[in-house]
Amino acid sequence: MDFGAVIGFGIPPRPTFWIGPQTSGEGFRESHVAFVAPNRGAVEAFFDAAVRDGAEILHAPRLWPEYHEDYFGAFVRDPDGNNVEAVCHSPE
């Protein structure tokens, strides 16, 4: 799906992988990569595996009601300095 400068890949109506250009600043700027998880347990498993392998914790798994009431996500920094997220959009 094409949203101007940002492209969402996946099965409509909700893309599961988004990519877009750097739009501000100079030099390196972290990327934010988000992957949809099938359930909250998978978000927790992603987080546990990433931390066990040395990823920096940005945000432990939790609800993010500022996004929507069922948004359950975890964020880590990968070895290249990028923000990697696993997110579940369902209530379980």
HUFENJO-V365342 format. One record per residue. N is the residue number from 1. NEAR is the number of other C-alpha atoms within 12 Angstrom. Layout:
N&NEAR + N&NEAR
This chain:
1&18 + 2&16 + 3&12 + 4&10 + 5&13 + 6&16 + 7&17 + 8&22 + 9&20 + 10&16 + 11&11 + 12&11 + 13&9 + 14&16 + 15&19 + 16&24 + 17&25 + 18&23 + 19&22 + 20&18 + 21&15 + 22&15 + 23&13 + 24&10 + 25&9 + 26&8 + 27&8 + 28&12 + 29&15 + 30&21 + 31&21 + 32&24 + 33&24 + 34&28 + 35&30 + 36&29 + 37&26 + 38&21 + 39&23 + 40&26 + 41&22 + 42&25 + 43&35 + 44&28 + 45&21 + 46&32 + 47&34 + 48&23 + 49&18 + 50&26 + 51&24 + 52&13 + 53&15 + 54&14 + 55&26 + 56&24 + 57&26 + 58&22 + 59&25 + 60&27 + 61&28 + 62&26 + 63&25 + 64&19 + 65&13 + 66&11 + 67&14 + 68&15 + 69&16 + 70&19 + 71&26 + 72&36 + 73&40 + 74&39 + 75&33 + 76&37 + 77&28 + 78&23 + 79&16 + 80&15 + 81&18 + 82&21 + 83&25 + 84&33 + 85&37 + 86&38 + 87&40 + 88&32 + 89&27 + 90&20 + 91&17 + 92&17
